[in-house]
């Protein structure tokens, strides 16, 4: 069996990289608040996608907030849909106010009648995984933003 011998500078470089990675990763507790979204949203698409809805965000620390939802975007997409009893799970949240604002979204869909839908949207350090079942039909690809506002 052969033993690999690395020069001293390679070992030192490895240690420096590990220290830098640990420093840049921030505190271990950052973004550790568990928050969930329950929502209903409906909309239409004809090269421009527009959906609106409402929901409630609840966090493990007892905070809650009623919210208004908007999805806007464009792309070769057409259809009409409604999602009731939708669910969302946030990651990277320190405080419930971190969830407010606009998220970047991209999706591809092809569904009819009672279709299931899942999507992940991001906003800086915060991400939101959405899921739900609904009624309607959609086909195409849409890019845009998903926004959450306090009601």
Secondary structure, 3 states (H helix, E strand, C coil): CCCCCCCHHHHHHHHHHHHHHHHHCCCCCCCEECEEEEEEEEEEEEEEEEEEEEEEEEECCCCEEEEEEEEEEEEEEEEEEEEEEEEEEEECECCHHHHCEEEEEEEEEEEECCEEEEEEEEECCEEEEEEEEEEEEEEEEEEEEEEEEEC
